[in-house]
Amino acid sequence: MGYLSDGYFPIGTEINYFIMDGLAVGASMHYALTETVAGDDISLWSIGPSVYYYYQLSDRIYPYATISYIYTKVKSDDSNDNNDPYLQRIPLGVGSTIMFGKYLGFYGQFMYCFNKQKSSADEYDGTMAGISLGVKAFF
């Protein structure tokens, strides 16, 4: 597979359900198209469960902590399904949502991720960090 380029920008969705005040459980699905440092095009499909704990700091500001498990299947143009590598990740995150309406808020999140990558040729354990920005809807 080679190493991923410096960054990639996934698109996706996450749905969570509050099981009690402040505690939400849910699932996410993401897709990204990127390339390796060797220039090979690859696509990444991810799915996994998540848990969030929100704390109400004010009427508009909700800091939170999260943990999730993400399974990612990597598909390159020049491989068959039996040799495609996969990633397993356990991201830990902290962030904050600032509400700008009754049900909508901007969020920013810092995430630290423990990774395990496996392919038919090799196995790799490592970590990565990232920042997420976006909009959350609460219904």
DSSP file with accessible surface (Angstrom, degrees, kcal/mol):
  #  RESIDUE AA STRUCTURE BP1 BP2  ACC     N-H-->O    O-->H-N    N-H-->O    O-->H-N    TCO  KAPPA ALPHA  PHI   PSI    X-CA   Y-CA   Z-CA
    1    1 A M              0   0   66      0, 0.0    39,-0.1     0, 0.0    35,-0.0   0.000 360.0 360.0 360.0 -33.3    0.0    0.0    0.0
    2    2 A G        -     0   0   44     34,-0.1     2,-0.2    35,-0.1     0, 0.0  -0.140 360.0 -52.4  77.2 176.1    2.8    2.5    0.7
    3    3 A Y        -     0   0  167      1,-0.1    34,-2.5     0, 0.0    35,-0.3  -0.619  58.2-108.5 -90.2 148.5    2.4    5.3    3.1
    4    4 A L  B     -A   36   0A  49     32,-0.3    32,-0.2    -2,-0.2    -1,-0.1  -0.338  39.0-101.6 -67.4 153.9   -0.5    7.8    2.8
    5    5 A S        -     0   0   33     30,-2.1    -1,-0.1     2,-0.1    32,-0.1  -0.105  54.2 -77.7 -64.9 178.4    0.3   11.3    1.7
    6    6 A D  S    S-     0   0  179      1,-0.1     2,-0.3    -3,-0.1    -1,-0.1   0.767 105.0  -6.3 -56.7 -30.5    0.5   14.1    4.3
    7    7 A G        -     0   0   39      2,-0.0     2,-0.3     0, 0.0    -2,-0.1  -0.996  52.9-163.2-160.4 161.1   -3.2   14.4    4.7
    8    8 A Y        -     0   0   52     -2,-0.3    26,-0.1    26,-0.1    24,-0.0  -0.975  17.5-137.1-146.4 159.6   -6.6   13.5    3.5
    9    9 A F        -     0   0  186     24,-0.3    24,-0.3    -2,-0.3     2,-0.1  -0.877  21.3-159.9-125.3  97.1  -10.1   14.9    4.0
   10   10 A P        -     0   0   67      0, 0.0     2,-0.4     0, 0.0    22,-0.2  -0.398   3.0-152.9 -76.0 153.8  -12.8   12.4    4.7
   11   11 A I  E     +B   31   0B 123     20,-2.8    20,-3.0    -2,-0.1     2,-0.3  -0.924  37.9 113.7-117.3 148.6  -16.5   13.1    4.2
   12   12 A G  E     -B   30   0B  53     -2,-0.4     2,-0.3    18,-0.3    18,-0.2  -0.992  49.1-101.9 177.0-169.5  -19.1   11.2    6.2
   13   13 A T  E     -B   29   0B  82     16,-2.5    16,-2.5    -2,-0.3     2,-0.4  -0.962  14.8-161.7-142.1 155.8  -21.8   11.2    8.7
   14   14 A E  E     -B   28   0B  63     -2,-0.3     2,-0.5    14,-0.2    14,-0.2  -0.995   4.8-163.1-139.8 135.2  -22.2   10.3   12.4
   15   15 A I  E     +B   27   0B 127     12,-2.7    12,-2.3    -2,-0.4     2,-0.3  -0.982  12.5 179.7-121.8 128.0  -25.5    9.6   14.2
   16   16 A N  E     -B   26   0B  50     -2,-0.5     2,-0.4    10,-0.2    10,-0.3  -0.936  14.3-154.1-126.6 153.4  -25.6    9.6   18.0
   17   17 A Y  E     -B   25   0B 171      8,-3.4     8,-2.4    -2,-0.3     2,-0.6  -0.993  20.5-127.2-128.9 128.8  -28.5    9.0   20.5
   18   18 A F  E     -B   24   0B  85     -2,-0.4     6,-0.3     6,-0.2     3,-0.1  -0.655  24.0-179.9 -76.7 116.6  -28.5   10.4   24.0
   19   19 A I  E    S-     0   0B  94      4,-2.0     2,-0.3    -2,-0.6    -1,-0.2   0.623  73.3  -8.6 -91.5 -15.6  -29.2    7.6   26.4
   20   20 A M  E >  S-B   23   0B 120      3,-1.2     3,-1.4    -3,-0.1    -1,-0.2  -0.938 106.5 -48.9-163.8 172.4  -29.1    9.9   29.4
   21   21 A D  T 3  S-     0   0  154     -2,-0.3     3,-0.1     1,-0.3    -2,-0.0  -0.308 125.2  -5.5 -54.1 120.0  -28.2   13.5   30.1
   22   22 A G  T 3  S+     0   0   15      1,-0.1    32,-3.1    31,-0.1     2,-0.6   0.144 110.2 103.5  85.9 -20.2  -24.8   14.3   28.5
   23   23 A L  E <   +BC  20  53B  44     -3,-1.4    -4,-2.0    30,-0.2    -3,-1.2  -0.869  44.2 175.1-107.0 119.4  -24.1   10.7   27.3
   24   24 A A  E     -BC  18  52B   0     28,-2.7    28,-3.0    -2,-0.6     2,-0.3  -0.943  11.0-168.4-122.8 141.5  -24.5    9.8   23.7
   25   25 A V  E     +BC  17  51B  54     -8,-2.4    -8,-3.4    -2,-0.4     2,-0.3  -0.922  26.6 127.4-121.9 152.4  -23.8    6.6   21.8
   26   26 A G  E     -BC  16  50B  21     24,-2.2    24,-2.3    -2,-0.3     2,-0.3  -0.921  42.8-100.7-172.8-162.0  -23.8    6.2   18.0
   27   27 A A  E     -BC  15  49B  53    -12,-2.3   -12,-2.7    22,-0.3     2,-0.3  -0.972  21.4-156.6-146.3 155.7  -22.1    5.1   14.8
   28   28 A S  E     -BC  14  48B   9     20,-2.5    20,-1.7    -2,-0.3     2,-0.3  -0.934   5.7-165.7-134.7 158.8  -20.2    6.8   12.0
   29   29 A M  E     +BC  13  47B  98    -16,-2.5   -16,-2.5    -2,-0.3     2,-0.3  -0.983  15.8 176.9-143.7 132.0  -19.4    6.1    8.3
   30   30 A H  E     -BC  12  46B  52     16,-2.0    16,-2.8    -2,-0.3     2,-0.3  -0.962  14.0-162.0-136.1 156.2  -16.8    8.0    6.3
   31   31 A Y  E     +BC  11  45B  67    -20,-3.0   -20,-2.8    -2,-0.3     2,-0.3  -0.992  11.4 176.2-135.7 140.6  -15.2    7.9    2.8
   32   32 A A  E     - C   0  44B   4     12,-1.9    12,-2.8    -2,-0.3     2,-0.5  -0.997  16.9-157.1-143.7 144.3  -12.0    9.5    1.6
   33   33 A L  E     + C   0  43B 114     -2,-0.3   -24,-0.3   -24,-0.3     2,-0.2  -0.990  37.0 135.0-118.6 124.1  -10.1    9.4   -1.7
   34   34 A T  E     - C   0  42B  18      8,-2.6     8,-2.7    -2,-0.5     2,-0.3  -0.766  41.3-114.1-148.8-167.4   -6.4   10.1   -1.4
   35   35 A E  E     - C   0  41B  90      6,-0.2   -30,-2.1    -2,-0.2     6,-0.2  -0.954  20.3-115.1-140.0 159.7   -3.0    8.9   -2.7
   36   36 A T  B >   -A    4   0A   1      4,-2.1     3,-1.9    -2,-0.3   -32,-0.3  -0.390  40.6-101.4 -83.3 170.3    0.1    7.3   -1.3
   37   37 A V  T 3  S+     0   0  101    -34,-2.5   -33,-0.1     1,-0.3    -1,-0.1   0.769 125.4  60.8 -64.8 -19.8    3.5    9.0   -1.4
   38   38 A A  T 3  S-     0   0   77    -35,-0.3    -1,-0.3     2,-0.1   -34,-0.1   0.534 122.6-107.8 -82.1  -6.5    4.2    6.8   -4.4
   39   39 A G    <   +     0   0   39     -3,-1.9     2,-0.3     1,-0.3    -2,-0.1   0.521  69.2 145.1  95.1   6.4    1.3    8.4   -6.3
   40   40 A D        -     0   0   70    -39,-0.1    -4,-2.1     1,-0.1     2,-0.3  -0.614  48.9-124.6 -79.6 134.6   -1.1    5.5   -6.2
   41   41 A D  E     +C   35   0B  77     -2,-0.3    36,-1.4    -6,-0.2     2,-0.3  -0.610  35.8 175.3 -77.0 135.6   -4.8    6.4   -5.8
   42   42 A I  E     -CD  34  76B   2     -8,-2.7    -8,-2.6    -2,-0.3     2,-0.4  -0.979  20.2-148.8-138.5 151.3   -6.6    4.7   -2.9
   43   43 A S  E     -CD  33  75B  19     32,-2.8    32,-2.9    -2,-0.3     2,-0.5  -0.932   9.7-154.1-118.3 147.5  -10.0    5.0   -1.3
   44   44 A L  E     -CD  32  74B   3    -12,-2.8   -12,-1.9    -2,-0.4     2,-0.5  -0.986   6.5-170.2-124.9 124.7  -10.8    4.5    2.3
   45   45 A W  E     -CD  31  73B 138     28,-2.3    28,-2.7    -2,-0.5     2,-0.3  -0.972  14.4-174.2-113.2 126.3  -14.2    3.3    3.7
   46   46 A S  E     +CD  30  72B  10    -16,-2.8   -16,-2.0    -2,-0.5     2,-0.3  -0.938  12.0 167.9-126.1 146.8  -14.7    3.6    7.5
   47   47 A I  E     +CD  29  71B  99     24,-2.1    24,-2.8    -2,-0.3   -18,-0.2  -0.986  15.6 129.9-150.6 148.1  -17.4    2.5    9.9
   48   48 A G  E     -C   28   0B   8    -20,-1.7   -20,-2.5    -2,-0.3    22,-0.2  -0.909  46.4 -90.9 174.0 163.2  -17.6    2.2   13.7
   49   49 A P  E     -C   27   0B  77      0, 0.0    20,-2.0     0, 0.0     2,-0.3  -0.467  36.4-168.3 -85.0 161.2  -19.3    2.9   17.0
   50   50 A S  E     -CE  26  68B   5    -24,-2.3   -24,-2.2    18,-0.2     2,-0.4  -0.979  15.0-153.7-148.1 157.9  -18.7    5.9   19.2
   51   51 A V  E     -CE  25  67B  59     16,-2.5    16,-1.9    -2,-0.3     2,-0.4  -1.000  15.2-173.3-132.5 133.5  -19.4    7.3   22.7
   52   52 A Y  E     -CE  24  66B  13    -28,-3.0   -28,-2.7    -2,-0.4     2,-0.5  -0.969  12.4-161.5-124.9 144.1  -19.6   11.0   23.6
   53   53 A Y  E     -CE  23  65B 121     12,-2.6    12,-1.8    -2,-0.4     2,-0.4  -0.981  14.6-165.5-123.9 118.1  -20.0   12.7   27.0
   54   54 A Y  E     - E   0  64B  17    -32,-3.1     2,-0.5    -2,-0.5    10,-0.2  -0.832   5.3-160.8-101.7 141.0  -21.1   16.4   26.7
   55   55 A Y        -     0   0  138      8,-2.8     2,-0.9    -2,-0.4    -2,-0.0  -0.984  19.4-131.6-120.0 126.4  -20.9   18.9   29.6
   56   56 A Q        +     0   0  105     -2,-0.5     6,-0.2     6,-0.2     3,-0.1  -0.678  30.8 169.9 -82.7 106.2  -23.1   22.0   29.5
   57   57 A L  S    S-     0   0  110      4,-2.2     2,-0.2    -2,-0.9    -1,-0.2   0.824  70.1 -21.4 -82.6 -36.1  -20.8   24.9   30.3
   58   58 A S  S    S-     0   0   51      3,-1.5    -1,-0.2     0, 0.0     0, 0.0  -0.868  85.9 -73.8-153.5-172.0  -23.4   27.5   29.4
   59   59 A D  S    S+     0   0  138     -2,-0.2     3,-0.1     1,-0.2    -3,-0.0   0.770 131.9  24.2 -63.6 -24.6  -26.6   27.8   27.2
   60   60 A R  S    S+     0   0  141      1,-0.1    39,-3.0    38,-0.1     2,-0.5   0.593 108.2  76.4-116.1 -17.1  -24.5   27.7   24.1
   61   61 A I  E     + F   0  98B  61     37,-0.2    -4,-2.2    35,-0.0    -3,-1.5  -0.888  45.6 173.6-113.1 124.0  -21.2   26.0   24.9
   62   62 A Y  E     - F   0  97B  62     35,-2.7    35,-1.9    -2,-0.5    -6,-0.2  -0.833  11.1-165.5-129.1  92.0  -20.9   22.2   25.3
   63   63 A P  E     - F   0  96B  39      0, 0.0    -8,-2.8     0, 0.0     2,-0.3  -0.425  19.8-177.5 -69.2 155.0  -17.4   20.8   25.8
   64   64 A Y  E     -EF  54  95B  11     31,-2.8    31,-2.2   -10,-0.2     2,-0.3  -0.976  26.7-145.3-151.2 162.9  -17.1   17.0   25.3
   65   65 A A  E     -EF  53  94B  50    -12,-1.8   -12,-2.6    -2,-0.3     2,-0.3  -0.952  24.4-174.1-126.0 149.3  -14.9   13.9   25.4
   66   66 A T  E     -EF  52  93B  14     27,-2.5    27,-2.6    -2,-0.3     2,-0.3  -0.984  16.7-172.7-145.3 152.6  -15.2   11.0   23.0
   67   67 A I  E     +EF  51  92B  80    -16,-1.9   -16,-2.5    -2,-0.3     2,-0.3  -0.980  18.9 163.7-139.6 145.2  -13.9    7.5   22.3
   68   68 A S  E     -E   50   0B  22     23,-1.5     2,-0.4    -2,-0.3   -18,-0.2  -0.946  32.9-128.9-151.1 170.8  -14.6    5.4   19.3
   69   69 A Y        -     0   0   83    -20,-2.0     2,-0.5    -2,-0.3    21,-0.2  -0.999  25.8-169.3-124.0 130.0  -13.5    2.3   17.3
   70   70 A I  E     - G   0  89B  17     19,-2.8    19,-2.6    -2,-0.4     2,-0.5  -0.983   9.8-163.9-127.3 125.6  -13.1    2.7   13.5
   71   71 A Y  E     -DG  47  88B  84    -24,-2.8   -24,-2.1    -2,-0.5     2,-0.5  -0.933  14.6-169.6-104.8 126.2  -12.6   -0.1   11.0
   72   72 A T  E     -DG  46  87B   0     15,-2.9    15,-2.8    -2,-0.5     2,-0.5  -0.973  12.6-156.1-122.6 127.4  -11.3    1.2    7.7
   73   73 A K  E     -DG  45  86B  72    -28,-2.7   -28,-2.3    -2,-0.5     2,-0.5  -0.871  14.3-151.8 -99.0 128.5  -11.0   -0.9    4.5
   74   74 A V  E     -D   44   0B   2     11,-2.4     2,-0.5    -2,-0.5   -30,-0.2  -0.890  11.4-171.8-105.3 128.0   -8.4    0.5    2.0
   75   75 A K  E     -D   43   0B  69    -32,-2.9   -32,-2.8    -2,-0.5     2,-0.3  -0.976   1.2-169.6-123.1 120.9   -8.9   -0.1   -1.7
   76   76 A S  E >   -D   42   0B  13     -2,-0.5     3,-1.2   -34,-0.2   -34,-0.2  -0.751  32.1-118.4-105.5 159.0   -6.3    0.7   -4.2
   77   77 A D  T 3  S+     0   0  130    -36,-1.4   -35,-0.1    -2,-0.3    -1,-0.1   0.795 110.8  47.1 -63.6 -29.4   -6.7    0.7   -8.0
   78   78 A D  T 3  S+     0   0  118    -37,-0.2     2,-0.3     2,-0.1    -1,-0.2   0.140  99.9  77.7-105.2  21.4   -4.1   -2.0   -8.5
   79   79 A S    <   -     0   0   33     -3,-1.2     2,-0.2     2,-0.0     5,-0.0  -0.886  68.3-127.6-127.0 159.8   -5.1   -4.6   -5.9
   80   80 A N    >>  -     0   0   83     -2,-0.3     3,-1.3     1,-0.1     4,-0.7  -0.582  37.5 -99.4 -97.9 170.1   -7.8   -7.2   -5.6
   81   81 A D  T 34 S+     0   0  107      1,-0.3     3,-0.4    -2,-0.2    -1,-0.1   0.779 117.8  59.8 -61.9 -27.6  -10.2   -7.5   -2.6
   82   82 A N  T 34 S+     0   0  149      1,-0.2    -1,-0.3    38,-0.0    -3,-0.0   0.759 110.6  39.6 -74.6 -23.9   -8.2  -10.3   -1.0
   83   83 A N  T <4 S+     0   0   78     -3,-1.3    37,-0.6    36,-0.1    -1,-0.2   0.420  82.7 120.8-104.6  -1.7   -5.0   -8.2   -0.6
   84   84 A D     <  -     0   0    8     -4,-0.7    -9,-0.1    -3,-0.4    -3,-0.0  -0.459  59.9-129.8 -66.4 131.7   -6.5   -4.9    0.3
   85   85 A P        -     0   0    9      0, 0.0   -11,-2.4     0, 0.0     2,-0.3  -0.269  19.1-153.0 -74.6 166.7   -5.2   -3.7    3.7
   86   86 A Y  E     -GH  73 118B  58     32,-2.4    32,-2.5   -13,-0.2     2,-0.4  -0.946   2.8-143.7-136.7 160.2   -7.3   -2.5    6.5
   87   87 A L  E     -GH  72 117B  17    -15,-2.8   -15,-2.9    -2,-0.3     2,-0.4  -0.954   3.6-161.6-121.4 143.4   -6.9   -0.1    9.5
   88   88 A Q  E     -GH  71 116B  54     28,-2.7    28,-2.3    -2,-0.4     2,-0.4  -0.997  19.2-177.2-120.9 129.4   -8.3   -0.4   13.0
   89   89 A R  E     -GH  70 115B  25    -19,-2.6   -19,-2.8    -2,-0.4    26,-0.2  -0.975  24.7-164.0-130.9 145.3   -8.3    2.8   15.0
   90   90 A I  E     - H   0 114B  79     24,-2.2    24,-1.8    -2,-0.4     2,-0.3  -0.892  22.9-166.3-122.8  94.8   -9.2    3.8   18.5
   91   91 A P  E     - H   0 113B   2      0, 0.0   -23,-1.5     0, 0.0     2,-0.4  -0.675   8.9-163.8 -84.7 137.6   -9.5    7.6   18.5
   92   92 A L  E     +FH  67 112B  75     20,-3.0    20,-3.0    -2,-0.3     2,-0.3  -0.978  21.7 178.9-112.8 131.6   -9.7    9.6   21.8
   93   93 A G  E     -FH  66 111B   7    -27,-2.6   -27,-2.5    -2,-0.4     2,-0.3  -0.956  25.6-167.7-139.2 155.0  -11.0   13.1   21.4
   94   94 A V  E     +FH  65 110B  88     16,-2.1    16,-3.0    -2,-0.3     2,-0.3  -0.986  30.4 134.3-133.0 144.4  -11.8   16.3   23.2
   95   95 A G  E     -FH  64 109B  17    -31,-2.2   -31,-2.8    -2,-0.3     2,-0.3  -0.931  39.2-116.3-165.9-170.0  -13.7   19.2   21.7
   96   96 A S  E     -FH  63 108B  37     12,-2.1    12,-1.8    -2,-0.3     2,-0.5  -0.996   9.4-149.6-148.9 142.3  -16.4   21.8   22.1
   97   97 A T  E     -FH  62 107B   0    -35,-1.9   -35,-2.7    -2,-0.3     2,-0.6  -0.963   8.8-161.3-112.0 129.8  -19.7   22.5   20.4
   98   98 A I  E     -FH  61 106B  77      8,-3.0     8,-2.3    -2,-0.5   -37,-0.2  -0.954  18.9-137.5-111.8 112.3  -20.9   26.1   20.2
   99   99 A M  E     + H   0 105B  19    -39,-3.0     6,-0.3    -2,-0.6     3,-0.1  -0.474  26.7 175.0 -72.9 133.9  -24.6   26.3   19.5
  100  100 A F  S    S+     0   0   97      4,-2.4     2,-0.3    -2,-0.2     5,-0.2   0.303  73.7  14.0-117.6   5.8  -25.8   28.9   17.0
  101  101 A G  S    S-     0   0   38      3,-1.4    -1,-0.1   -41,-0.1     0, 0.0  -0.910  96.4 -83.3-158.4-177.8  -29.4   27.8   16.9
  102  102 A K  S    S+     0   0  171     -2,-0.3    -3,-0.0     1,-0.2    -1,-0.0   0.876 126.7  14.6 -65.3 -34.8  -31.7   25.5   18.9
  103  103 A Y  S    S+     0   0  114     34,-0.0    35,-3.1    -3,-0.0     2,-0.4   0.412 115.6  74.4-121.4  -0.9  -30.5   22.4   17.1
  104  104 A L  E     + I   0 137B  71     33,-0.2    -4,-2.4    31,-0.0    -3,-1.4  -0.927  48.5 166.2-121.8 143.7  -27.3   23.4   15.3
  105  105 A G  E     -HI  99 136B   0     31,-2.2    31,-3.1    -2,-0.4     2,-0.3  -0.997  32.8-122.2-151.8 148.3  -23.8   24.1   16.5
  106  106 A F  E     -HI  98 135B 117     -8,-2.3    -8,-3.0    -2,-0.3     2,-0.3  -0.670  35.2-164.5 -81.2 146.3  -20.2   24.5   15.2
  107  107 A Y  E     -HI  97 134B  58     27,-2.5    27,-1.8    -2,-0.3     2,-0.4  -0.966  18.0-169.0-134.5 153.9  -17.7   22.1   16.7
  108  108 A G  E     -HI  96 133B  25    -12,-1.8   -12,-2.1    -2,-0.3     2,-0.4  -0.992  15.9-177.5-134.5 140.0  -13.9   21.8   16.9
  109  109 A Q  E     -HI  95 132B  12     23,-2.4    23,-2.5    -2,-0.4     2,-0.4  -0.999  21.2-151.6-144.5 137.8  -12.2   18.7   18.1
  110  110 A F  E     -HI  94 131B 103    -16,-3.0   -16,-2.1    -2,-0.4     2,-0.4  -0.919  24.2-168.6-103.0 135.3   -8.7   17.4   18.8
  111  111 A M  E     -HI  93 130B  41     19,-2.9    19,-2.4    -2,-0.4     2,-0.4  -0.975  17.4-165.3-130.1 137.3   -8.2   13.7   18.3
  112  112 A Y  E     -HI  92 129B  92    -20,-3.0   -20,-3.0    -2,-0.4     2,-0.4  -0.991  21.9-161.9-117.9 129.8   -5.4   11.3   19.2
  113  113 A C  E     -HI  91 128B   2     15,-3.3    15,-1.8    -2,-0.4     2,-0.5  -0.934  19.3-150.3-126.1 131.7   -5.6    8.0   17.5
  114  114 A F  E     -HI  90 127B 100    -24,-1.8   -24,-2.2    -2,-0.4     2,-0.3  -0.888  30.7-163.2 -96.0 125.1   -4.1    4.5   18.2
  115  115 A N  E     -HI  89 126B  26     11,-3.4    11,-2.1    -2,-0.5     2,-0.4  -0.848  23.4-174.0-117.5 148.0   -3.7    2.7   14.8
  116  116 A K  E     -HI  88 125B  69    -28,-2.3   -28,-2.7    -2,-0.3     2,-0.4  -0.979  12.7-170.7-136.0 120.4   -3.2   -0.8   13.7
  117  117 A Q  E     -HI  87 124B  29      7,-3.4     7,-2.8    -2,-0.4     2,-0.4  -0.934   5.3-179.0-113.5 134.5   -2.7   -1.4    9.9
  118  118 A K  E     +HI  86 123B  79    -32,-2.5   -32,-2.4    -2,-0.4     2,-0.3  -0.998   8.8 159.0-136.8 135.0   -2.6   -4.9    8.4
  119  119 A S        -     0   0   22      3,-2.6   -35,-0.1    -2,-0.4   -36,-0.1  -0.840  56.7 -93.6-136.4 179.3   -2.1   -6.1    4.9
  120  120 A S  S    S+     0   0   90    -37,-0.6     3,-0.1    -2,-0.3   -36,-0.1   0.776 124.7  41.8 -67.9 -21.4   -1.1   -9.4    3.3
  121  121 A A  S    S-     0   0   92    -38,-0.2     2,-0.3     1,-0.2    -1,-0.2   0.802 122.9  -7.0 -96.5 -34.2    2.5   -8.1    3.2
  122  122 A D        -     0   0   88      2,-0.0    -3,-2.6     0, 0.0     2,-0.3  -0.940  50.5-131.8-154.9 175.6    3.0   -6.4    6.6
  123  123 A E  E     -I  118   0B  96     -2,-0.3     2,-0.4    -5,-0.2    -5,-0.2  -0.992  20.6-172.3-137.4 143.2    1.6   -5.1    9.9
  124  124 A Y  E     -I  117   0B 105     -7,-2.8    -7,-3.4    -2,-0.3     2,-0.4  -0.999   9.6-166.1-141.6 134.6    2.1   -1.7   11.5
  125  125 A D  E     +I  116   0B 103     -2,-0.4     2,-0.3    -9,-0.2    -9,-0.2  -0.966  33.2 125.8-115.1 139.5    1.1   -0.2   14.8
  126  126 A G  E     -I  115   0B  19    -11,-2.1   -11,-3.4    -2,-0.4     2,-0.3  -0.936  43.8-112.0-168.4-171.3    1.3    3.6   15.4
  127  127 A T  E     -I  114   0B  66     -2,-0.3     2,-0.3   -13,-0.2   -13,-0.2  -0.913  20.5-176.9-135.6 162.4   -0.4    6.8   16.4
  128  128 A M  E     -I  113   0B  78    -15,-1.8   -15,-3.3    -2,-0.3     2,-0.3  -0.977  12.5-145.9-153.7 161.3   -1.6    9.9   14.8
  129  129 A A  E     +I  112   0B  58     -2,-0.3     2,-0.3   -17,-0.2   -17,-0.2  -0.928  22.3 166.8-128.5 152.9   -3.3   13.2   15.8
  130  130 A G  E     -I  111   0B  32    -19,-2.4   -19,-2.9    -2,-0.3     2,-0.4  -0.984  28.4-126.7-159.2 169.6   -5.8   15.4   14.0
  131  131 A I  E     -I  110   0B 131     -2,-0.3     2,-0.4   -21,-0.2   -21,-0.2  -0.980  18.7-163.3-124.9 135.6   -8.2   18.2   14.2
  132  132 A S  E     -I  109   0B  41    -23,-2.5   -23,-2.4    -2,-0.4     2,-0.3  -0.961   7.4-179.3-118.8 139.5  -11.9   18.1   13.0
  133  133 A L  E     +I  108   0B 137     -2,-0.4     2,-0.3   -25,-0.2   -25,-0.2  -0.982  26.7 102.1-132.2 145.7  -14.1   21.1   12.4
  134  134 A G  E     -I  107   0B  27    -27,-1.8   -27,-2.5    -2,-0.3     2,-0.4  -0.979  61.0 -65.9 174.9-160.6  -17.7   21.1   11.3
  135  135 A V  E     -I  106   0B  83     -2,-0.3     2,-0.4   -29,-0.2   -29,-0.2  -0.963  33.9-158.5-123.6 136.3  -21.4   21.4   12.1
  136  136 A K  E     -I  105   0B  27    -31,-3.1   -31,-2.2    -2,-0.4     2,-0.4  -0.919   3.8-154.0-113.7 143.8  -23.4   19.2   14.4
  137  137 A A  E     -I  104   0B  51     -2,-0.4     2,-0.5   -33,-0.2   -33,-0.2  -0.959   5.7-162.1-115.9 134.9  -27.2   18.8   14.4
  138  138 A F              0   0   46    -35,-3.1    -2,-0.0    -2,-0.4     0, 0.0  -0.972 360.0 360.0-119.0 125.3  -29.1   17.8   17.5
  139  139 A F              0   0  214     -2,-0.5    -2,-0.0   -35,-0.0   -36,-0.0  -0.900 360.0 360.0-124.2 360.0  -32.7   16.5   17.2
